[in-house]
C-alpha cells in the first residue's frame, strides 16, 4: 500500500541521493532527508554534490573552500584552497578533485578518510572522468571519444574516436566501459586496451547499473530491456502490453533501481509512479497522483528505506511511504 505522507515546497533543484539518504537545496540552504523531516546541514551554500556517504558543498561567500559532511557519523571536514565542489571523482585508493592555483588548473588526489591533498598534477584533461581503471589512470569521456589517460605520464594510453557522438550515461563496470551513442547503439569497450568488445543496436541511452549482477536495466515508453555486460547481449526484452490501460509511458532517464525493483515516474498521460519487479518482469502497481492535486512534469523517483521522493516542475517534493 502506498500512502502520501508529506509535501515540501520551494525545492529548486533536482534531488540527489547518496548511500545515507536524500539531499536537496532550498534557496541557499542544504538539507538532508531520511524520512519526512528535513535536517538543515548548512545555510548560504553555493551548490552541492553527493558521493556515497558524503555530501560536498561550497559556501556562497567562499565558493573555493570545499566542505564534506557525513550526517550519520556527525563528521564535517574542510578543504581550503581553490577547488570545485562538483569536480570530485571517485578512485580506488584515493579520490580526485579539480582546482586551480594562480590561474592554472590542476587535478589533485586526496585521502578518502582525512580529506587532505596528497598529490597535484597539471590538468591536461579535456573531458569528464567516468572512473578509474587503476590508480592514476582515469577513463575520460567527451562527446566524440572516450580515452584512458595516465595522469602521471601525462598522456593518453588509448583513444576510441567515434563517428557517432555519445548520448546518455557512460559507465565503467570492472574493466568494461559502456558507451551509448546518439544512434541508440551501445558499445562495450575493453578499458585496458581500448578495443571494442561488443556492440548492441536499439538500446536506451540511459540505464541503471546493477554492480553486483553486472546487468544494465533500461526502461522507456512501454519497453524494458536487460543487458548482461560480460556477455555483451540482451538477455531480456519485455513489452508491457498493459501500459496503455495503465496510462503510463516514460523516458529512459525517469527510473531508478532499488534492490530488486525498478521504480519509474510518468506524466504524459497523467502524473503517476510505479515499480517493476525485476524477477518477474511485471509492473506490481501504478499510483495515480492526480488525487493529490499534482500537476506539471515529474523528475525521476528517489527511493530510500520505504520512502518514495518525487519532485514536480512546480518545485514541490511529494513524499510517499510504501507499507
Residue pairs with C-beta under 8 A, 6 or more apart in sequence:
1 322
1 323
2 285
2 287
2 308
2 320
2 321
2 322
2 323
3 320
3 321
3 323
4 292
4 318
4 319
4 320
5 36
5 307
5 319
5 320
5 321
6 36
6 318
6 319
7 316
7 317
7 318
7 319
8 26
8 38
8 316
8 317
8 319
9 315
9 316
9 317
10 26
10 27
10 315
11 24
11 25
11 26
11 311
11 315
11 316
11 317
12 25
12 26
12 27
12 315
13 24
13 25
14 299
14 311
15 22
15 23
15 24
15 299
15 302
15 309
15 311
15 317
16 22
16 23
16 24
16 48
16 49
16 50
16 55
17 23
17 50
17 302
17 304
18 50
18 51
18 52
18 53
18 54
18 55
19 52
19 53
20 32
20 34
20 53
20 70
20 71
20 72
21 32
21 33
21 34
21 71
21 304
21 305
22 32
22 33
22 34
22 302
22 304
22 309
23 30
23 31
23 32
23 33
23 41
23 48
23 50
23 55
24 30
24 31
24 33
24 38
24 311
24 317
25 31
25 45
25 47
25 48
28 43
28 44
28 45
28 60
29 40
29 42
29 43
29 44
29 45
30 40
30 41
30 42
30 43
30 45
30 48
30 55
30 57
31 38
31 39
31 40
31 41
32 38
32 39
32 41
32 55
32 71
33 39
33 309
34 304
34 305
35 305
35 307
36 307
36 319
39 71
41 55
41 57
41 69
41 71
42 57
42 59
42 67
42 69
44 59
44 60
44 61
45 57
45 58
45 59
45 60
46 57
46 58
46 59
46 60
46 63
46 85
47 57
47 58
47 85
47 86
48 55
48 56
48 57
48 58
48 85
49 55
49 56
49 57
49 85
49 86
49 88
50 56
51 88
51 90
51 95
52 90
53 70
53 72
54 68
54 69
54 70
55 68
55 69
55 71
56 66
56 67
56 68
56 85
56 88
57 66
57 67
57 68
57 69
57 85
58 64
58 65
58 66
58 67
58 85
59 65
59 67
63 85
64 81
64 82
64 83
64 99
65 78
65 79
65 80
65 81
65 83
66 78
66 79
66 83
66 84
66 85
66 88
66 97
67 76
67 77
67 78
67 79
68 76
68 77
68 79
68 115
69 75
69 76
69 77
77 114
77 115
78 115
79 97
79 110
79 115
79 116
79 117
81 99
81 101
81 117
82 99
82 100
82 101
83 97
83 98
83 99
83 108
84 97
84 98
84 99
87 97
87 98
87 99
88 95
88 96
88 97
89 95
89 96
89 97
89 129
89 132
89 138
90 96
90 131
90 132
91 109
91 132
91 135
92 132
92 134
92 135
93 112
93 135
94 109
94 110
94 111
94 112
94 118
94 135
95 109
95 110
95 112
96 107
96 108
96 109
96 110
96 129
96 132
96 138
97 107
97 108
97 110
98 105
98 106
98 107
98 108
98 123
99 105
99 106
99 108
100 106
104 122
105 123
106 120
106 121
106 122
106 123
107 120
107 121
107 122
107 123
107 125
107 151
108 117
108 118
108 119
108 120
108 121
109 117
109 118
109 119
109 121
110 116
110 117
110 118
111 118
121 151
121 152
121 154
122 154
124 154
125 138
125 140
125 149
125 151
126 140
126 142
127 140
127 141
127 142
127 147
128 140
128 141
128 142
129 138
129 139
129 140
129 141
130 139
130 140
130 141
130 146
130 170
130 171
130 172
130 177
131 138
131 139
131 171
131 172
131 177
132 138
132 139
133 139
133 148
133 172
133 175
133 191
133 192
136 150
136 151
136 152
137 148
137 149
137 150
137 151
137 157
138 148
138 149
138 151
139 146
139 147
139 148
139 149
139 172
139 177
139 191
140 146
140 147
140 148
140 149
141 166
141 170
141 179
142 166
143 165
143 166
144 161
144 162
144 165
144 166
145 159
145 160
145 161
145 162
146 159
146 160
146 162
146 166
146 170
146 177
146 179
146 189
147 156
147 157
147 158
147 159
147 160
147 194
148 156
148 157
148 158
148 191
148 194
149 155
149 156
149 157
150 156
150 157
157 194
158 193
158 194
159 194
160 179
160 189
160 194
160 196
162 179
162 181
164 181
164 182
164 183
164 185
165 181
165 182
166 179
166 180
166 181
166 182
167 180
167 181
167 182
167 205
168 180
168 204
168 205
168 206
168 207
168 252
168 253
169 180
169 205
169 206
169 207
170 177
170 178
170 179
170 180
171 177
171 178
171 207
171 209
171 216
172 178
172 191
173 209
173 211
173 214
173 229
174 214
175 190
175 191
175 192
176 188
176 189
176 190
176 191
176 197
176 229
176 230
177 187
177 188
177 189
177 190
177 191
178 186
178 187
178 188
178 189
178 207
178 209
178 216
178 229
179 186
179 187
179 189
180 186
180 187
180 203
180 204
180 205
180 206
180 207
181 187
182 205
184 201
184 202
184 203
184 204
184 205
185 199
185 200
185 201
185 203
186 199
186 200
186 203
186 227
187 196
187 198
187 199
188 196
188 197
188 198
188 199
188 200
188 229
188 232
189 195
189 196
189 197
190 196
190 197
197 232
198 232
198 233
200 227
200 232
200 233
200 234
203 218
203 225
203 227
203 234
204 218
204 219
204 220
204 225
204 252
205 252
205 253
206 218
206 220
206 251
206 252
206 253
207 216
207 217
207 218
207 227
207 252
208 216
208 217
208 218
208 255
208 256
208 257
208 262
209 215
209 216
209 257
210 216
210 217
210 257
214 228
214 229
214 230
215 226
215 227
215 228
215 229
215 235
216 225
216 226
216 227
216 229
217 224
217 225
217 226
217 255
217 257
217 262
217 278
218 224
218 225
218 226
218 227
218 252
219 225
219 250
219 252
219 255
219 262
219 264
219 276
220 250
220 251
220 252
221 243
221 249
221 250
222 239
222 240
222 241
222 243
222 244
222 248
222 249
223 237
223 238
223 239
223 240
224 236
224 237
224 238
224 239
224 240
224 262
224 276
224 281
225 234
225 236
225 237
225 238
226 234
226 235
226 236
226 237
226 278
227 233
227 234
227 235
228 234
228 235
236 281
238 281
240 283
242 283
243 249
243 283
246 272
246 274
246 283
246 286
247 266
247 269
247 270
247 272
247 286
247 288
248 264
248 266
248 269
248 272
248 274
248 286
249 266
249 268
249 269
250 264
250 265
250 266
253 300
254 264
254 265
254 266
254 298
254 299
254 300
254 301
255 262
255 263
255 264
255 265
255 300
255 301
256 262
256 263
256 264
256 300
256 301
256 302
256 303
257 263
258 303
258 304
260 277
260 278
260 279
261 275
261 276
261 277
261 278
261 284
261 303
262 275
262 276
262 278
263 273
263 274
263 275
263 276
263 301
263 303
263 308
264 273
264 274
264 275
264 276
264 300
264 301
265 271
265 272
265 273
265 298
265 299
265 300
265 301
265 310
266 272
266 273
266 274
266 286
266 298
267 296
267 297
267 298
270 288
270 289
270 290
271 288
271 289
271 290
271 294
271 295
271 296
271 298
271 312
272 286
272 287
272 288
272 289
273 286
273 287
273 289
273 298
273 301
273 308
273 310
273 320
274 283
274 284
274 285
274 286
274 287
275 283
275 284
275 285
276 282
276 283
276 284
277 283
277 284
287 320
289 310
289 318
292 318
294 312
294 316
294 318
295 312
295 314
296 312
296 313
296 314
297 312
297 313
298 310
298 311
298 312
298 313
299 310
299 311
299 312
301 308
301 309
301 310
302 308
302 309
302 310
303 309
306 321
306 322
306 323
307 319
307 320
307 321
307 322
308 319
308 320
308 321
308 322
309 317
309 318
309 319
310 317
310 318
310 320
311 317
311 318
312 318
